[in-house]
Amino acid sequence: MPDWAKKQNSEAQKYNQQAQQAAAKKAGGGRMGYGLGSGGAGVTTTAQSSSSAIGFDFRFADDDEEDAQDITACVNSAFGSNAPSLSADDLSGGRGARWLVVETPSPDEVMVACCRLKIDMSEKPCAIDILAVDSRAQGKGAGTYLLKKAENMAFGMGCKKCEICVGHWMERVVGWCKKRGYESGGGELWPEARIDEIPEPTQVSIKAASMLPMMVRMRKKLGGEKKDKKKKKKEAQAMPDFGAALSGGQLDFISDITKTLNALPVTHDVSGTQPVATTITASDRTAGMVQASAGGAELEDLVGDLLKALKTDQGRKDFKRLSKAVGDDET
């Protein structure tokens, strides 16, 4: 038995014990039985909600005659005349595959579902084949329980996706897989990668391990974008609309001021090392709007002071006065 299978068997046994204890506590010790197996043998299981699996155990099948016979009987019961032919190699877990089985709890331990699990550690998906539920146990959650366990093992071992191959004529089973998150693998009736393993036309359904995390990331991203948009809208509303407060000529004059400031010659201080902006000699005409520094005002500070002043009523009045004075000088 491969090391990964031994590890999963150990984890399965531990999980079963915890699940049985929780189920028994929830059910208050209640028990219920239903007929299963040849001869109508009664099978006792722990009572739980009818919508969930009722006290199932799962494990890897042993490589012996007893499990081989039980698997064959389960597959025949599930598929009837359409049951696939199982060779000795198939039953023994050949081609690197293992059988995962679901059975009723001890002491009955009657097999109610099984599937063949092939975990490929390369880039190929995990193959879940011949997923069968005994016809007398269908509708009780055994199939969903088995599929979930198989997926957990595959994704836990690092597989990127699970692949289920179902006979293309079994539309009900294909629909069952779709409800559990599987999508069509492209509609190939003969999967090229497994042409040597599958002897009949097959519908391939695939479930990616990254699907749920991806959806979570998308929701977070979309939520973040909405938040950013609201924040940006709020910030935009808080900004003053200079276009509404000033005329077109005044806006042009702001542009002229900016160009003038950019064109100012650069002088040096006494040490001759630090460049400083030349003092604006007409600062008295701005009536306090632009506070030009005689020592070291940066261009960004000057423009910032101008825009800050324009946010106030007094600043706009002073600016209009300055604009008119400049116009008179030009004439």
N, C-alpha and C positions, 0 to 999 in steps of 0.2 A: 504494500500500500504506500503510495507517495506520501511524503512528509506533510504536504498541504492538506491531503485528505485526512490524515491522522489528526492534524490540528483541528480541522473542521468537525470531525467526529467528536472530539473532546469538548469543543465549544457547544456542539449540538446537545450533548448529554447534559451539560451544565444548564443550558437554556431550558431544556425540557423539564428539569427538576423545578426551576424557578416558575415556569409557566404553569405546571401542574399545581404547585402550591398556591399560586395566585388564583387559579381557576377554582380550586376547591374552596378557598376562602370566600370568593365571590358568590359561588353557588350555594354556600351554606351546607356543603356536604351532600347536596342532592345528586342523584344518579339517574340516568335514563338509558334505555337500551333500544337497539334496532337490529333487525336481522341482517346478517352479512355473511358471505362466504358460502362454501358448499354445504349442503345439508341444512341450510337456514340457521346456522349457529348464531346464538345471541351474542351481540357485542355490546359491552357496557362502556360508556364514555361519560366523562364529567359534564354535567349540564351547565350550559352557558346560554347567552343570547342566541336566538336562532339565526341571526345575521352574521355570526362569526364562526370560525372553526371551533369544533367542540372537542377539546382535549386530545389533539393529535400529537404524536411524536414523529420526529424525522431523524434519519440516519443514512449513512452510505450502505448500500447493499453489500453483503458478504459474497465472496467469490466461492459459492458452494451451490449444491444441487437444490437445496430448500428454497433459497432466495430466487434462484433461476426459475423454478416452477411457479413461485408466487408472482414474479414479474410477468411471466408468460400468461398466467391466468388473469392478472389485472389488465394487461393490454388487450387480451381477447374479449374480456367483458366490456371494456371501454369502446373498442372499435368494431366489435362484431365481425362481420364478413370482410370488412375493410382493414382488419388488423394487419400491420406490417409483419413480414416474415423476419423472425429473429434467429440469427445464426448463433452457434456456440460462442463465436468471437464477440458478437454483440452483447450477449448475456454476461460474458465474463469481463466486460468493460474494456474490450480491445480498442485499438486506435487511440489510446490515451484517454478514454472516456471512463466515467464512473456512473453507476446508477444511484440515484437519490430516491429514497422511498419514504412514504408517510404511512404510519400505521396507528392503530388504536393503542392506548397505553397498556402497560403490563397489568395483569398477567396475560391478557388476550393476545395482544400484539398481532392483529390481523392487518395485512397490507391493504390499504384502500386507494393509494395513488403512487405513481412512480414516474420518473423521467430519467433520461440519460443526459448527463452533464459532461461537457467536454470543455475544460478551461485551457485555452491556448494563451500562453504568456507572451506570444508575439503580438503583432498588430491585428491579427484576426480576432473576430468577436467570439465570445463564449457561445457555444452551440447548446441549446436546450432542445433535445429531440424526444419524440415518442412520449409526450406528456399525456399520461393516461390516468383516468379516475374510474375506479370500479363503478359500473352502472348503478349498483345498489347503494352507492355512497355519494352519488352526484347531487349537487344542490346543497351540500352541507359545508362548503367552504374548503374542502380538502385540496381542490385544484389551485385555488388562489393562494392557500397556505403554502403549498409545495412550490409554486412559481415564485413567490416572494422569497422563500428560503434559497432557492437556486440563484435568484438575482443577487441576493445579499452575499452569497459565497463568491459569485463571479466578480461583482464590483469590489468586494473586499480583497480579492486577489489581484486587483489592478486592471481587470478587463475594462475596455472602454465602452463596450456595448454587448447586449445579449441578442441572440438570433434564434428565432423559433421557426422551424420548418413544419408546415402543416399541409396535408394533401389539399390541392386547390379546389377539390369538390366539397370540402368540409367548410362550407361558408359559415356555419354556426360557430365553429371553433375559431375561425379567422376573426369573426366579430367579437368573440370573447377576448381574444388577445388585444384587439384594438381598444376595448374598454379599459384595459389594464396598461395603457400607455404605449402600445406597440404600433408602429407605422409600417406601411408597405416598404419593402426593401428594393423597390423598383419594378415589381411585377414579373420578375424572372420566374418562369416555370421550372427551369433547370439551373439552379445556382452553379455557375461555372467552377467556383472554388471548391465545391463539394460534389462534383459530378460522379466521383468514384464511390461515394458513400450513399447517395440517395438514388434508389432504383426507380422512382416514379415522379411525374410532374408534381412540383411542390410550390406552394405559396410561401414566400419568405417574409417574416415580420421581424422588425428590428426595434429595440429600445436602447437608447444611448444613456450611459451612466451620467453624462454631463447635462442631460436635459433639465432636470430640476434645478441644479445650481445656476444654470444659464438663465432660466426664467426668473430666478430670484434676483440675479444680477441686473437683468433687464428692468425689473420692477423698481429696483433701487435707483438705477440710472435714470429712468423716466421720472421717478419721484424727485430726484435731485435736479433734473432739468426744469421741472415745474417750479421748484423752490427758487432756483436761480432766476427764472423769468419773472416771478413775482417780486423778487428782490430788486432786479434791474428796473422793473416798472415803477416800483416805489421810489427808487433813487432818481429816476427820470422825472417823476412828478415833483420831487423836492427841489430839483434844479430850476433856477429862475429862467424865464423865457425872455432873453434879451431882445429877441426879434419883435416881441410884442411891446416892449417898453421903449425901444429906440426906433427911429426912422431909418430908412435905407441909407440916407446920407451920413447919418451918425455912425452906422455900422461900418460904412466905408472909411470913415475917419478913424475908427478904432484900428482898422487894418493898416491905415497910413501910419498911425502911431507905432504899431508893431514893427512895420518896415523901417521906420526911422530909428527905433531902438536897436534893431538888428544892424543898422548901418553905422552906429556910433563908433568912433575910433577908440581903440584900446590904449590906455596910458598905463604907466607903472608907478608904483609907490616909491618912496625914498630909496628902499633897498634895491629896487629895480628887478624884483623877482616875481611879485604877484600882480597879475593884470587886474585892473579895476575899470569900471565903467565911468566915462566922463560925466561930470555933473551936468544935469539939464538946467541951463541958465534961465529957461522960461518957466521954471517951476512955480513962480509966483502967479502965473496966469492960470494955473490949474486950480486955484482956490483950494488947495489942500488935497486934491484928488490923487495926485501921484507924488508921493514923498520921495524925491530924488535924494540919494545919499551922496555926500561930498567925498566919501571915502571908499566904499566897497559894495554898493548895491548891485546885486546880480540881475540880469535881464529878467529871469523868471520872477523875481520878487517884484520888480517894477510892474510887469504885466499883471501879476497877481493882485497887487495893490489897486491897480486900475479897475480890474473886474470886481474886486471886493467893494470898491466905492460905488460902482454902478448898481449894486444890489440895493442901495439905499435911495430914498427919495431925494435927500440933499445931494447925494453924489450925482444923480441924474440931472438935477437942476444945475449943478456946477459944470457938468459935462456939456450941457446945452449952451451955457454961457461961453465956455471955452470954444465950442464948435463955432458959435457965432463970431467970436473974436478972431478966430483963425480965418473965417470967411471974409471978414472985413479987411484983414491984412492982405489977403490975396487980391482983393479988388483995388 
